Amino acid sequence: MELKKLADKAHESVLFTAPHLEKDLARFFREWSGEVEALAKRTKESGIKRIFWVGSGNSWTNLYSGHYVLNKFSAMPSQFYQAYEFIWQDPKGVDSDSLVILASFSGNTEDTVAALRFAKEKGAHTVAIVSKKDSLMGKEADVVIDYGSNALYIIPLAASYLFSLELARLSGATVQKTIDELKSMPALLGKLYRESEARSKKLAEEYKDCNLFYLLSSGPLFGLGYKFCVTVFMENMRVHASFIDTPEFRHGPAEMLDREDPVMVFLVGTDESREMSERVIKTAQDNGASVVLFDAAEYGLKDPLLAPFVLMVPLQWFAVYSALLRGITDLDQRVLMGRGKMAKGDQVTWP
């Protein structure tokens, strides 16, 4: 089947969310903005002293931004954990004075279900961000944001941003312009979906024979970089990939340029991390690496904090075409995940 027909068919995939983001994110803001803002207000007024963000895989990375924003604009202590590490570390601050926010697309992810139950045993207040309320986490959390969409990265990301920004605003931070731009994001994502396909397709064709990508990002884009490396490049394109925090490339990984000419994918923001990104890109180019650049400055964004929203769309186009060009025509099929091979526990369905 020719590539264009495969790409058209891919629009039916759960993975390929970009075609629906404008509509689904707009609906989320209409239906859930008031609830999320009220949750932030209750959190402030109830005397919560600590916030923990907990998830696994994709649903770990979209919570990172809530943690990042909260630390940037608020004095509220915030910690960010992968689900089993949260349990194993057993943080002493998890108690009745803490709020634990967890995310899982299915609501039945083994790791995150266990973390939710652990938090409840400790007496913490819990919030679950899930696609469906009729799930283990949807049934067991104190507060449920059941967003009813396949936009498993963007909508939990928006919920995390909105909660943290509103909590910061209530504490006196000047973030209303960021909140306003966040709520205007659906139209921009729709525009990017329509305009970014051609370049991403060209990049996918150029690197269709590459089986190892290094993906580098930092600042507000740290979570998006980790997501695409681990839960898209490796999971959906099924290639080797390694994520590196951009400044950390100088602390060891750069030495491999002496003998290797890697393909390096950079996610570059317009925030304080930009200057370092440009330095590392120059080092890579000067030493023979092939550089693939996704730059937030090219996509009409005003607030640097919102870069993950805009770069997700061209990255997803790149991943879809890359998978199709590798003969992966069913983007939702998994070999190991979701088949009961790696999950353990009653009713858990993932991984």
C-alpha positions in Angstrom: 0.0 0.0 0.0 1.4 3.4 -0.9 2.6 5.7 1.9 -0.2 8.3 1.5 -2.9 5.6 1.9 -1.1 4.2 5.0 -0.9 7.7 6.5 -4.6 8.2 5.8 -5.4 4.9 7.6 -3.2 6.0 10.5 -5.7 8.7 11.4 -7.8 5.9 12.9 -5.1 4.9 15.3 -5.2 5.5 19.0 -1.5 6.5 18.8 -2.0 9.2 16.2 -3.8 11.9 18.3 -2.7 15.0 16.4 -5.7 15.0 14.1 -8.1 15.3 17.0 -6.2 17.6 19.4 -7.9 20.8 18.4 -11.3 19.4 19.1 -10.5 17.2 22.1 -8.4 19.8 23.9 -11.0 22.5 23.4 -13.7 20.2 24.8 -11.4 19.4 27.8 -11.0 23.1 28.6 -14.8 23.7 28.3 -15.7 20.7 30.5 -12.8 20.6 33.0 -11.2 24.0 33.4 -13.6 24.9 36.3 -13.0 21.6 38.0 -9.2 21.8 37.8 -9.1 25.4 39.0 -11.5 24.5 41.8 -9.1 21.7 42.8 -6.2 24.1 42.9 -8.3 26.4 45.1 -9.3 23.6 47.5 -5.6 22.5 47.6 -4.6 26.0 48.7 -7.4 26.4 51.2 -7.2 23.0 52.8 -3.6 23.4 54.0 -2.0 20.8 51.8 1.7 21.0 52.5 3.3 18.8 49.8 2.4 17.6 46.3 3.6 14.4 44.7 3.3 13.7 40.9 3.4 9.9 40.2 3.1 7.9 36.9 4.8 5.5 34.5 5.9 5.9 30.9 4.0 8.5 28.9 1.9 9.2 32.0 4.9 10.0 34.0 6.3 12.5 31.6 3.2 14.5 31.1 3.1 15.1 34.9 6.7 16.4 34.9 5.5 19.7 33.5 3.1 20.3 36.4 6.0 19.7 38.8 8.2 22.0 36.7 5.7 24.8 36.7 4.9 24.5 40.4 8.6 24.7 41.4 9.1 27.7 39.1 6.2 29.8 40.4 5.2 28.5 43.8 6.8 27.7 47.2 4.6 24.6 47.5 7.0 21.6 47.8 6.7 19.3 44.8 8.2 16.0 44.1 8.1 13.8 40.9 8.2 10.0 41.0 8.0 7.0 38.8 5.3 4.8 40.3 7.3 1.9 41.8 10.1 4.2 42.9 7.5 6.2 44.8 6.5 3.0 46.7 10.1 1.7 47.2 11.4 5.1 48.4 8.4 5.5 50.8 8.8 9.3 51.1 8.1 10.3 54.7 6.0 13.3 53.5 3.3 11.1 52.1 0.5 11.6 54.7 -2.8 13.4 55.3 -1.1 16.8 54.6 -0.1 15.7 51.1 -1.7 15.6 47.7 -0.7 12.8 45.3 -1.6 13.4 41.6 -1.3 10.3 39.4 -1.9 9.7 35.7 -2.7 6.6 33.6 -4.4 6.6 30.2 -6.0 3.2 30.9 -6.5 3.8 34.6 -5.4 0.1 35.0 -1.6 0.5 34.8 0.0 -2.0 37.3 2.6 0.4 38.6 0.3 3.4 39.0 -2.6 1.5 40.5 -0.1 0.2 43.2 1.1 3.7 43.8 -2.4 5.0 44.2 -3.2 2.3 46.8 0.1 3.0 48.6 -0.8 6.8 48.8 -4.2 6.0 50.1 -2.8 3.7 52.8 -0.6 6.6 53.9 -3.7 8.8 54.2 -2.8 11.1 51.3 -5.4 12.9 49.2 -5.4 11.4 45.7 -6.2 12.7 42.2 -6.3 10.4 39.2 -6.1 11.7 35.6 -7.5 8.9 33.5 -9.3 8.5 30.2 -12.2 6.6 31.7 -13.8 6.8 35.1 -14.7 3.1 34.9 -11.2 2.0 35.6 -9.4 0.8 38.7 -7.9 4.3 39.4 -11.1 6.0 38.4 -13.0 4.0 41.0 -10.4 4.3 43.8 -9.0 7.9 43.7 -10.6 10.7 45.8 -10.8 13.0 42.8 -11.0 11.8 39.2 -10.4 13.8 36.0 -11.7 11.4 33.4 -11.1 13.3 30.2 -12.6 10.8 27.7 -10.1 11.2 24.9 -7.3 9.3 23.2 -5.1 12.4 23.7 -3.1 10.6 26.3 -0.2 13.0 26.4 -1.7 16.5 25.6 -4.8 16.5 27.8 -3.1 15.2 31.0 -0.3 17.7 30.2 -2.9 20.5 30.0 -4.5 19.4 33.3 -1.1 19.4 35.0 -0.2 22.8 33.7 -3.6 24.4 34.5 -3.6 23.0 38.1 -0.1 24.2 38.8 -0.5 27.6 37.2 -3.8 28.2 39.0 -2.3 27.2 42.3 0.7 29.6 41.6 -1.7 32.4 40.6 -3.7 32.0 43.9 -0.4 32.3 45.7 0.4 35.6 44.0 2.4 34.6 40.9 1.9 36.6 37.7 0.9 33.8 35.4 -2.5 34.8 34.0 -1.0 35.4 30.5 0.4 31.9 30.5 -3.0 30.5 31.6 -4.7 32.5 28.8 -2.3 31.2 26.2 -2.7 27.7 27.5 -6.4 27.9 26.9 -5.9 29.2 23.4 -3.7 26.2 22.5 -6.3 24.1 20.7 -6.4 26.4 17.7 -2.6 26.5 17.4 -2.4 22.7 17.6 -4.9 22.4 14.9 -2.9 24.8 12.7 0.3 22.8 13.4 -1.4 19.5 12.5 -2.3 20.9 9.1 1.0 22.7 8.5 3.8 20.5 9.9 3.2 17.2 8.1 5.4 17.9 5.0 8.6 18.6 6.9 8.1 15.7 9.3 7.4 13.3 6.5 10.6 14.5 4.7 12.7 13.9 7.8 11.1 10.5 8.3 12.1 9.5 4.7 15.6 10.9 5.2 16.2 8.8 8.4 14.1 5.7 7.5 17.2 3.4 7.7 18.4 4.8 11.0 18.1 2.3 13.9 19.6 4.5 16.7 18.5 7.9 17.7 19.8 10.1 20.5 17.1 12.5 21.7 18.2 15.5 23.7 16.0 18.1 25.5 15.9 20.0 28.7 14.0 22.7 30.6 10.2 22.6 29.9 10.9 20.1 27.1 12.6 17.5 29.4 9.4 15.4 29.7 8.5 15.5 26.0 12.0 14.4 25.1 11.9 11.4 27.5 8.4 10.6 26.2 9.3 10.4 22.5 12.6 8.6 23.1 11.1 5.9 25.3 7.4 5.6 24.6 7.5 6.5 20.9 10.8 6.0 19.2 11.4 2.7 21.0 7.8 1.6 21.6 6.2 2.7 18.3 9.0 2.9 15.8 10.8 0.0 17.5 14.3 1.3 17.1 17.2 1.8 19.5 17.0 5.2 21.2 18.6 7.0 24.1 17.4 10.1 26.0 20.0 12.6 27.3 19.3 15.8 29.2 20.9 18.4 26.9 23.5 19.9 29.2 24.5 16.3 30.3 25.7 15.5 26.8 28.9 17.4 27.7 29.6 15.3 30.7 30.7 12.0 29.0 28.4 11.3 26.0 30.2 13.8 23.8 33.3 11.6 23.8 31.6 9.1 21.6 31.8 11.6 18.8 35.4 10.7 18.5 34.4 7.4 16.8 30.7 7.6 16.0 28.6 9.8 13.7 25.2 9.5 15.4 21.8 10.9 14.5 20.9 13.4 17.3 17.3 14.7 17.6 17.2 18.0 19.5 14.1 19.6 21.0 14.9 23.3 21.5 12.9 25.7 23.6 12.9 29.5 23.8 13.4 29.5 27.5 16.6 29.8 29.5 17.8 26.4 28.2 18.1 27.6 24.6 21.7 28.9 24.8 23.0 25.6 26.1 21.0 23.7 23.5 22.7 25.8 20.8 26.1 25.1 22.2 25.6 21.4 22.3 24.1 21.4 18.8 27.2 23.2 17.5 29.5 20.6 19.2 27.5 17.8 17.6 27.6 19.3 14.1 31.3 20.2 14.3 32.1 16.6 15.2 30.2 14.8 12.5 26.8 14.1 14.0 23.6 14.4 11.9 21.3 16.8 13.7 17.5 16.7 13.5 16.1 19.9 15.0 12.6 20.6 16.4 12.7 24.2 17.5 9.8 25.8 19.4 10.8 29.2 18.0 9.4 28.2 14.6 5.8 27.5 15.7 4.3 30.8 16.8 4.5 30.3 20.5 4.6 33.3 22.9 5.2 31.7 26.3 8.4 29.4 26.5 6.7 27.3 29.1 4.2 25.9 26.6 6.8 24.5 24.2 5.8 20.8 24.9 2.4 21.4 23.3 3.6 22.7 20.0 6.6 20.4 19.5 4.5 17.3 20.2 2.6 17.7 16.9 5.5 17.7 14.4 7.2 15.0 16.4 4.2 12.8 16.2 4.0 13.3 12.4 7.6 12.3 12.3 7.0 9.2 14.4 3.9 8.1 12.4 5.7 8.3 9.0 8.8 6.7 10.5 6.8 3.7 11.7 5.0 3.4 8.4 8.2 3.5 6.5 9.6 0.7 8.7 6.6 -1.5 7.8 4.7 -1.0 11.0 1.3 -0.3 9.5 -0.8 -1.0 12.6 0.4 1.7 14.9 -1.6 0.4 17.9 -0.3 -3.2 17.8 2.1 -4.2 20.6 4.3 -7.3 20.8 4.7 -7.4 24.6 2.7 -4.6 26.1 -1.0 -4.9 26.9 -1.0 -8.7 26.4 -0.7 -9.8 30.0 2.9 -10.7 29.6 4.4 -8.0 31.8 1.5 -6.8 34.0 0.8 -8.5 37.3 -2.4 -8.1 39.4 -6.1 -8.4 39.3 -7.7 -6.4 36.5 -4.5 -4.5 35.6 -4.1 -4.3 31.8 -0.8 -2.5 31.3 2.0 -2.8 30.5 
